[in-house]
Amino acid sequence: MKNHINRLSTLLLILFLFFSTNSLAEETIYIATEEYPPHTSEMLKYYGLDCHIVTEAFALEGISVKYRFYPPKRSLILARKGKVDGVMPWTWRKEREKDFHYPDPVLLKGIVYTFFHLKNFKFDWNPEKPNYNDLKGLTVGANLGYNYGEDFQLAEKFGLINVERVKTQVMNFKKLLASHIQLFIDDEAVGLYKLQSNFTLDEINRISYCQVNNLPSDSLYLLISKKSRKAGRFLEAFNKGLKRLRQSGKYDQFTEESKQGKYIIQNRK
């Protein structure tokens, strides 16, 4: 009888360890994302800065991350339906709160509009008190279809500034290097990525930049689907892991390395 009880206890222990181990191994969050370098991309180390931050934050709480890349609208729909646990990177919008939880932002300064210019070109601009009258007589490059904020859009509409719009950031940087335009407005992170992945070091070193204004920028978030069966767990774990990542100093390290182009896999020209 005693041997039977011992065998039963051993069997129960093995079953407990088996299911506990598999339970831990199966704790994975599935996140839909898009090609939005340098934030998210299959062509970058760690899938880009934002993915790196999210992966490391969850890892600190014992959760692995699997990314699935889709066009942006499709990724949002899949997450809304609960086909994946989350979607990123998106800005905050009130209407999305019906379907998603918003944890702490992956990047507080997700979109920072910046004027790129040649280092030897001096112009009068104060981000604390931006005044587009100070840019009279200058030609500013911009991308077709982009909205750079109300002040810029109105200055362009009423002719306070001369704006030339083209299809891509690369085309604008080529015009800037050739002095065909004096300024190019773009998101800082995206602009730096385009420079680092398309131009020589000599060309990159000819260019500087300054912020358009010091207003709060749109943060970028991981949205957690309310239809995910572990939504509460993922929400809590991410916030805890992100806090620990910041405290460790790695968060600042990752963001600085992204600025320096260290997430780019291909060699520079």
N, C-alpha and C positions, 0 to 999 in steps of 0.2 A: 504493500500500500504506500509506504514511504517513498519507494523508488518511482512509483507511478506519479505521485505528487511532484517529485523532483523533476521528472521528465516533462510533466505538464507545465511546471514553472519555467523550465528552460525553453520550452516551445513558445510560451507566451512572451518571454523576454526577447526571443529571436524575432517574433512577429512584430513586437513593439518597435524594436530597433530597425527592422526592415521598413515599416511604414513611416517611421519618423524620418529616416534617412531619405526616403523617396519624397516625402512631403517637403523637406527642405530643398531637395534638388529640383523639385518642380515649381518652386516659387520664382516665377519669371513674369515680368511685365512685358507685354507686347505693345510697341509704340509705332504708330504710322508717322512718317515724316516725308520730306520732299527734298529736291535738289535746290538748296538755298545757301550756297557757299558765301562766306566761310562758316556760317552757322551749322548747316547740315549738308552733307554730301557723301555719296559713296566713293568719291574720288579723293577724299581727304583722310589723313590719319585720324583714327578714332571716330570716323564719320563726321568730323568737324567739331568746332568748339562747343556748341550747345549739347551735342550728343555726348561728348567727353564728360562734360559737367554732370549731365543726368546719369550717365553710366556709373561714374564714380560715387555720386551721392547715394544711389540705390545700393551699390556694392557695400558701402559702409553699414547698411542696414540688412545685409544678407539677401539682397534681391538682385537677380541678373536681368539684363535688358536685351531684348531682341528687337531690332529695327526693321521695318518694312517700308520701302520707298515707293511712293505713289505721287501722282499729280496732286497739288494742294487741295483742290475741292473734293477729290475722291477720298483723300486721307481723312478729311474732316467728316465726311458722310459715314465712312467705315467706323470711326470712333463714336460718332453719335448713335449708331445702331448697336454698338457694343461688340463689333467684330474684332476690334482691338481694344486694349485697355486705355490707351491715351493717344494724343496727337500733339505734334510740336513742329516748329515754333510759331505760336500765334500771339497776337496782342489781345488785351482785354477788351471785350465788348459785352455790354449788359445782356443782350439777347442770347449770348452763348451760355449764360449761367443756368439756363433751363436744362441744358443737356450735360454740362460739364462742371467739375470742381476745379477751382483755380488754387493750386498750391502757391508757395512763394515763387517769385519770378526767377527763371533760369538766369536771365540777364536784366539787371535794373535799367541799364542804358542799352536797349536793344537797337534802337534806330537813332543815330546822332547825325543830323545833317551838317555837312562840312563843305567849306570852300577849299578846293585844291588849287594850287597856283605854283608857278616857278619860283624857286628860292630867290632869284634875283629880281623878282617883281614885287614892288612895295605898293601897298594900297591901304587906305584908311578905313578900318573896320573895327567896331567895338561890339563883341558878342553880348556885353552887358546892356548895351543900348543900340541894338541894330537899327540902322537907318538906310534904306535902299537909295536915298538921294545921294549917299556917299559913293555909290557905284555908277553915277552918271558918266556916260562916255565909254564905259567898259562893256565888253561882250562876255556874257556868261554862258557857258555850255551847260546843257541839260539833256536828259533822256526823254524820248518821245513817250507821252502817256503818263509820266510820273507826276505826282502831286507832292510838292516840297513844303507844304504848309501854307496857311492862309496869307501870311505877309508876302511871301515870295510870289505866290500865284497872283495876288492883286498888283504887285509891283510890275510883274510881266504884263498883265492885262491892260494896265493903264499907261504902259510905256515908260515907267520910271527907269527900267533897266532894259538893255538889249539882250534878248535871250535867243540862242540858236540851239534847237533841239535836233538830236540825231538818234539813231537806233540803239547804240550800245555805249557802255562805259569806255570800252577800248577805243572806239572812234573819238570820243571826247578827249581822252588822254593823248591821243595822237595829235589832235588839234592843239591841245595845250602845249605839248612839247614843241610844236612847230610855230608857236606864238600866234596862231590864228584866232584863239580866244585867250582872254586874260584869266578867267576863273572857270572852274567846273564844279557845280554843286552835286553832291552825292552823299549817300550814307557812308560814314567813315569806315566801318568794318568792310563793307562791300567794295568800296573804292580801293582800300589798301589791298584787298585780296586780288582784285583785277590787275592792279599794278604789279604785285609780286609774282603773279602767274603768267603775265603776258609781256613784261618788259625787262630790259637788261638792268643790272645793278646801277650802271652809269645813268640810265634814264630815270630810274627810281630816285636816285640821289639828287636829281635836279628839281624834285618836286617837294613842296611842303604843303601844309594844310592848317586851317583853323576852323573852329566851330562857328556855325552861322549864328547861333544864339545859345544862351545858357538856360533856356526853358527846360523843364522836365521832359525827357524823351519817352517814347513808348517802350515799355518793358516787353520782353519776350517770355512766354510761358509754355510749360507743359500742361496741356489740358487733360484731365483725367475723366474718362467717360463715367457718367452716373450709372450706366448699365453694366459696368465691370463688376463682377462678383466680389472683387477685392478692392473696390474703390476706396473705402475707408482706410484700409491697411496701406495702400499705395500712397495715399495723400499724406498720412502721418509719417510714413517712412521717408518719403522724399524730403519733407520739411526738416526732419531730424538730420538726415544725411547731408542735405545742403548746408545746414548750419555747421555741422562738423567739418565739412569740406572747406568752408570759409575760415573757420578757426584754425585749421591746419596750415593755411597759407597756400594750399594747392590751387584754390579757386583763382586767386590773383596771379599765380604762376601760369595757369592755363590761358587766361585772358591776355596776358602779356605775350606769351609765346604765339598766340594766334595773330596778334598785331605784327609780330616779327616775321610772319609767314612760315612758321615752323610746322604747320599742319599740312602744308603743300607737299605732296609726294614727288611730283616731277621736278627735275632739275630746272633751275632758272636758266634763261638764255644767256 
